[in-house]
Amino acid sequence: MTRNRYKNRYWTPGTPLTENDRRILAPLLAKARELGRTPTKGEMDTVRELKARFRTWGLAVEAAGLPPLTDPRQVRAREAENRGAG
C-alpha cells in the first residue's frame, strides 16, 4: 500500500510536466537565465522543493530542459566565473 501511495510522488523522465511541476521549476529556469548557464544546488534557494518532486538535482535539471552540470560548456562557464571572481 505504501509503495502505491508514493507512486507519482517523483517525476520520471518522459513523464509530461504538470502545471505544479512548471511552478516548481520556474525559479530554476529564472536562475539559469540570470547566470547564462545551469545553476548548481548551492546557487538555489528552492532545492528542497525541487528535490521533493524530482528526487535528484540531475532530474530537476533534466525536467527543466537545461544542460547537465557535467556538460563541457557548463563546466567551462563555471570555471570562467571562478577565474573572474578570484
Buried (B, 14 or more C-beta within 10 A) or exposed (E): EEEEEEEEEBBEEEEEBEEEBEEBBEBBBEBBEEBEBBBBEEBBEBBEBBBEBBBEBEBBBBBBEBBEBEBEEBEEBBEEEEEEEE
